[in-house]
């Protein structure tokens, strides 16, 4: 007979505790789907995860919040969770309690934490896209959002009013990414499988301007604005190239072949000289410094890496998630402490 072991949270003989108690909150699913499609930290360090089941007859999804990110993706240690009717392509925090979801059903959904943040309740579900909503970005003011979908459309939303303010069909291919500009509520970027990158300003009669980027002739897949330069953004393409673009002078670019397959996401760190993290379908995570020099690379993921977010409590900690169901926390060196060859990682 096997010797008995104390349950989690059960005191040991010497008075110590084995660990926190495993407890699923009310309404949280018993099991998280395998494919993790998004990760986003709240300002207080709570980690938001989106999961999808991409096999079988029903492609469902779920939303999870972990007050202790080190416990993710263990369902028993989440602080809140809820099942969704379809897979999740993208999700973002809105203010402190709101969660905006781009759904495979074609809906943009707003969920909100309730009951002392142990419950996630639906506030609205709007089927304005005619196909999968692939990407969503929250505007700096927190009251508006931009979404893009496989229906080739880009939509601007009023979140409190739960309505679409404007709908545009300027792309001829599915929209891969939208990115709102920090500090400029009317300005955003979009890119799509039609190979076009559009710079938008909704104050003008013709809001979309095409950005011609000579450094990349491939299909753009991901975009992010530079946090300290409002006229500069970073572009990633299907071949794994990362390009730094100045909107006022698009021909003056810096490009680097970083990945071997399509780039799936970017995130800038909160450092004064921001570090740029990128993820890819080549299963790798790469961080570049402000000079576009590589300071970190990790290949611990075993499937597409689909989400990333820098920890607000530890500037050198980067969290990534992927279709391998891993949540990895990377210790990234700062510019004053470049790696000596070994990349630290915890799962």
Rosetta blueprint (number, residue, H / E / L):
1 X L
2 X L
3 X L
4 X L
5 X L
6 X L
7 X L
8 X L
9 X L
10 X L
11 X E
12 X L
13 X L
14 X L
15 X L
16 X L
17 X E
18 X L
19 X L
20 X L
21 X L
22 X L
23 X L
24 X L
25 X L
26 X L
27 X L
28 X L
29 X L
30 X L
31 X L
32 X L
33 X L
34 X L
35 X E
36 X E
37 X E
38 X E
39 X E
40 X E
41 X E
42 X L
43 X L
44 X L
45 X L
46 X L
47 X E
48 X E
49 X E
50 X E
51 X E
52 X E
53 X L
54 X L
55 X L
56 X L
57 X L
58 X L
59 X L
60 X L
61 X E
62 X E
63 X E
64 X E
65 X E
66 X E
67 X L
68 X L
69 X H
70 X H
71 X H
72 X L
73 X L
74 X L
75 X H
76 X H
77 X H
78 X L
79 X L
80 X E
81 X E
82 X E
83 X E
84 X E
85 X L
86 X L
87 X L
88 X E
89 X E
90 X E
91 X E
92 X E
93 X E
94 X E
95 X L
96 X L
97 X L
98 X E
99 X E
100 X E
101 X E
102 X E
103 X E
104 X L
105 X L
106 X L
107 X L
108 X E
109 X E
110 X E
111 X E
112 X E
113 X E
114 X E
115 X L
116 X L
117 X L
118 X L
119 X E
120 X E
121 X E
122 X E
123 X E
124 X E
125 X E
126 X E
127 X L
128 X L
129 X L
130 X L
131 X L
132 X L
133 X E
134 X E
135 X E
136 X E
137 X E
138 X E
139 X L
140 X L
141 X L
142 X L
143 X L
144 X E
145 X E
146 X E
147 X E
148 X E
149 X E
150 X L
151 X L
152 X L
153 X L
154 X E
155 X E
156 X E
157 X E
158 X E
159 X L
160 X L
161 X L
162 X L
163 X E
164 X E
165 X E
166 X E
167 X E
168 X E
169 X L
170 X L
171 X L
172 X L
173 X L
174 X L
175 X E
176 X E
177 X E
178 X E
179 X E
180 X E
181 X E
182 X L
183 X L
184 X E
185 X E
186 X E
187 X E
188 X E
189 X E
190 X E
191 X E
192 X E
193 X L
194 X L
195 X L
196 X L
197 X E
198 X E
199 X E
200 X E
201 X E
202 X L
203 X L
204 X L
205 X L
206 X L
207 X L
208 X E
209 X E
210 X E
211 X L
212 X L
213 X L
214 X L
215 X L
216 X L
217 X L
218 X L
219 X L
220 X E
221 X E
222 X E
223 X E
224 X E
225 X E
226 X L
227 X L
228 X L
229 X L
230 X L
231 X L
232 X E
233 X E
234 X E
235 X E
236 X E
237 X E
238 X L
239 X L
240 X L
241 X E
242 X E
243 X E
244 X E
245 X E
246 X E
247 X L
248 X L
249 X L
250 X L
251 X L
252 X L
253 X L
254 X E
255 X E
256 X E
257 X E
258 X L
259 X L
260 X L
261 X L
262 X L
263 X E
264 X E
265 X E
266 X E
267 X E
268 X E
269 X L
270 X L
271 X L
272 X L
273 X L
274 X L
275 X L
276 X E
277 X E
278 X E
279 X E
280 X E
281 X L
282 X L
283 X L
284 X L
285 X E
286 X E
287 X E
288 X E
289 X L
290 X L
291 X L
292 X L
293 X L
294 X E
295 X E
296 X E
297 X E
298 X E
299 X L
300 X L
301 X L
302 X L
303 X L
304 X L
305 X E
306 X E
307 X E
308 X E
309 X E
310 X E
311 X L
312 X L
313 X L
314 X L
315 X L
316 X L
317 X E
318 X E
319 X E
320 X E
321 X E
322 X E
323 X L
324 X L
325 X L
326 X L
327 X E
328 X E
329 X E
330 X E
331 X E
332 X L
333 X L
334 X L
335 X L
336 X L
337 X L
338 X L
339 X L
340 X L
341 X L
342 X L
343 X L
344 X E
345 X E
346 X E
347 X L
